[in-house]
């Protein structure tokens, strides 16, 4: 294995895998939103496959988290308690964000709706932002293990992406309220936006914590 | 063999047990969590036994009787009883202190006990002022001053070096983990070396009694070897049976210690011990260790657990008077009972 490949991997296999699963899950979510927005009966199987993939990813992250916790506390104690606790919190927060992604997937499982043409692009854009936020977040976690300064830079990127997502959210809301659609659909689309933004907000909140952690470790001692 | 000699041998073994019980060398390793308490205790007990068995001969001491003025007290008549009282008093205090998790100085306890002998000087046909060689007490006073200064100073310098040369260069949590993993291996090696060294040094106090009895012809060579073995094993046993509360109290309660922190502390202790052996400074290993921990906490900007520190400071403060009072009481009782 070359040096460059080694650099791209974290020492902890579980965290590596969790980050990979989350990145793929975010991509699947992005594709799912795309498939749902460009609804075509022939593509239904694609949507089902992507929903299943996100749900499976959540289960996988759960298992990885359990393995990680077991290993963390079984491991010989060269890690001080605060570092163990920080590791634990990182994995728990990642799991929580993956849970939020699963909620989005499950939403599309139960709400089979053909979105009005006027808001399809905006939904797609918001979906893209959600993926970008999660990707930036996983990068932040990666750099926290490799380089605290880069992790700090990445937290700024997460905040920028989140700001973008917020802009897209309000654009979409503005368009949504000009539409003449059924109350039930209005409620469901609004709900969809809310759960998408929950992923974004949880990611931003976690990114703030990572920012504090990176600063703590940079100036520790 | 006279009953007094047999009793002295028994209490010398108890003294060795007390020394082992108050050996906190492995505390930092326990504090890092790098070695679990039970394994640290087993390793420390084995290393202490080895150190005591093979390194103590060169440092055998006459447990402080050199602090008594032989012109004023008839040491030929009373030495056995004085030695026995000192042994009982110091063993009791060391074991008691270890049980409550307080690292105290064995040497200070011995000097305190000898001071207690001074209280009994009227019973020994002398008076308090002339019974004690006062110049010898400067050793304790100097120890009180030098141990904190050297321990703290050395730890401040080493911690600063580690901070700027090692920690500030670490980039991420993975790097931090790698450094701590290497530091842990180095720490176990360093502490093992310290443990053998310190046990050998401290054992001199207890095992010196056997050499003294051998020199006066009270015990023969095979008996000396047997007693040396039993005494050394008692040091290990003391550490194994009673020492764990002390290791836990010093290692885990004062500040949170990482392997790299423990390296700073242990290297400070090692350097100060080498300096003291080279230049003859009367320092206490326990005091140096605690002040090295405080020095590290200062550099890290970490708060030390004041409750634990107060307990340790109190135990240091009362070591001298408690040993003196214990010893005076025991010696008086022995002298009255034997009608000497």
Contacts between the chains, C-beta under 8 A, distances in Angstrom:
chain1	res1	chain2	res2	distance
A	10	B	174	6.2
A	11	B	174	4.8
A	11	B	177	6.5
A	11	B	178	7.6
A	76	B	33	7.5
A	76	B	34	6.1
A	76	B	184	7.5
A	77	B	32	6.2
A	77	B	33	2.4
A	77	B	34	5.6
A	78	B	32	6.5
A	78	B	33	7.4
A	78	B	34	5.4
A	78	B	177	7.3
A	78	B	180	4.4
A	78	B	181	5.4
A	78	B	183	7.5
A	78	B	184	4.4
A	78	B	258	7.5
A	78	B	259	5.3
A	79	B	33	7.9
A	79	B	177	6.5
A	79	B	180	6.7
A	80	B	32	7.6
A	80	B	33	7.8
A	80	B	256	5.4
A	80	B	257	7.6
A	80	B	258	4.8
A	81	B	33	7.8
A	81	B	256	6.3
A	82	B	256	6.9
A	83	B	173	7.2
A	83	B	176	7.2
A	83	B	177	8.0
A	86	B	173	7.9
A	87	B	173	7.5
A	143	B	172	6.9
A	144	B	172	6.3
A	144	B	173	6.0
A	145	B	172	4.8
A	145	B	173	4.6
A	145	B	174	4.6
A	146	B	171	6.5
A	146	B	172	4.2
A	146	B	174	6.1
A	146	B	175	7.7
A	147	B	171	4.4
A	147	B	172	5.1
A	148	B	171	6.4
A	148	B	172	6.0
A	149	B	171	7.6
A	151	B	172	7.4
A	217	B	172	8.0
A	217	B	173	6.9
A	217	B	176	7.1
A	220	B	167	7.2
A	221	B	163	5.2
A	221	B	167	5.2
A	221	B	299	7.0
A	221	B	300	4.9
A	221	B	301	7.6
